[in-house]
């Protein structure tokens, strides 16, 4: 097996596992977390956004719909096309968390699908490489 092939296998397996893990954590938060609203206090242009189409990362406060606690400072696990002027519906795991998860499938589905493609592909490539044995 070549070094390049080994790196591709490693990246596919590790990347798929990480993406699948992120998706499962976000889905878990949506299913079992506390619903509420995120109010942005400040937003900055994301480092990963395009120059012509900026995306914003925001920090702010969280107020649950049941009013049992308040989180004065947390971030949201997504970017926004523009700084939100209205409260955004989100979920949090606990009252002492520092990250909120937005509602909807877009919070976990893209990462979950990518992980479900990459992880099995990496495992398949590793099995094929092991079966083919060393090359002369």
Buried (B, 14 or more C-beta within 10 A) or exposed (E): BEEEBEEBBEEBBEBBBBBBEBBBBBBBBBEEBBEBBBBBEEBEEBEEBEEEEBBBBBBBBBBBEEEEBEBEEBBBBBBBEEBBEEBBEBBBBEEEBEBBBBEEEEBBEEBBEBBBBBBEBBBEBBEEBEEEEEEE
